[in-house]
Amino acid sequence: MSQETLSREVVVGNRQGLHARPADLLAREARKWQSRIELVGKSQRADGKSILELLTLAAEAGTRLVVEATGPDAQEAIEAIGGLFDRNFNEQMNGNDAPGETRR
């Protein structure tokens, strides 16, 4: 029985990029799943369960990454990890403004 690889494109929305705190949250979430989870950016591939490997991606704000999951719970893992990116890792922006916006 072959295991299908599922993928989803995500965008780093944090102003500071994928720094230590979101990398830690991502690795913790990835370790909850049996599936192999990798993030692919430009020409690099990182183990989603390793904080150090995630940091080597040097993903700045606006960087597009692909999350790949291979294993029995790949769909659930992709949804959970994608949700972290969708919520900007629960980091509060200044005044809840989107990056680059200011209120007047």
C-alpha positions in Angstrom: 0.0 0.0 0.0 1.7 3.2 -1.1 1.3 6.4 0.9 0.1 9.4 -1.0 1.8 12.8 -0.5 -0.5 15.7 0.0 0.6 19.3 -0.3 -0.6 22.8 0.4 0.9 26.2 -0.4 1.1 28.6 2.5 2.4 32.2 2.8 4.4 33.4 5.8 2.3 36.3 7.1 4.3 37.2 10.2 6.1 40.5 9.8 9.2 38.9 11.3 9.0 35.9 9.1 9.3 32.3 10.3 11.3 33.1 13.4 11.9 31.0 16.5 8.4 31.2 18.1 6.4 30.2 15.0 9.0 27.6 14.1 8.6 26.0 17.5 4.8 26.0 17.2 5.0 24.5 13.7 7.4 21.8 14.8 5.3 21.0 17.9 2.2 20.6 15.7 4.1 18.5 13.1 5.3 16.1 15.8 1.6 15.4 16.8 1.2 13.5 13.5 2.5 10.2 12.3 3.0 11.5 8.7 6.4 12.7 7.5 6.0 16.5 7.2 8.3 18.7 5.1 8.3 22.3 4.1 9.7 23.3 0.8 10.9 26.8 -0.1 12.8 27.9 -3.1 15.4 25.2 -3.4 15.4 24.0 0.2 13.5 21.3 2.0 13.1 21.1 5.8 11.8 18.5 8.2 8.7 20.1 9.7 9.4 18.4 13.0 12.8 20.1 13.4 12.9 23.7 14.6 16.5 24.1 13.4 15.7 22.8 9.9 12.7 25.1 9.7 14.8 28.1 10.7 17.3 27.3 7.9 14.5 28.1 5.4 15.0 31.8 6.4 11.4 32.4 5.3 10.7 36.1 5.5 7.3 37.8 5.5 5.5 37.0 2.2 7.6 33.9 1.5 5.6 31.1 -0.2 6.2 27.6 1.1 4.8 24.3 0.3 3.8 22.0 3.1 4.0 18.3 2.2 2.7 15.4 4.3 3.1 11.7 3.6 1.4 9.2 5.8 -1.8 7.9 7.3 -2.9 11.2 8.8 -1.5 13.5 6.0 -4.8 15.3 5.4 -5.3 16.2 9.0 -1.7 17.3 9.4 -1.9 19.5 6.3 -5.1 21.2 7.6 -3.6 21.7 11.1 -0.3 23.2 9.9 -2.1 25.2 7.2 -4.3 26.7 9.9 -1.2 27.9 11.8 -0.2 29.9 8.8 -3.7 31.1 8.2 -3.8 32.5 11.7 -0.2 33.9 11.5 0.7 31.6 14.4 -1.7 33.6 16.6 0.7 36.5 16.6 -1.0 39.9 17.2 -0.2 42.6 14.7 0.0 46.2 15.8 -3.6 47.3 16.1 -4.7 44.1 14.2 -3.6 45.8 10.9 -2.5 43.7 8.0 1.2 43.9 7.2 1.9 47.3 5.6 -1.3 48.9 6.7 -1.7 51.7 9.2 -4.8 53.1 10.7 -5.7 56.8 10.6 
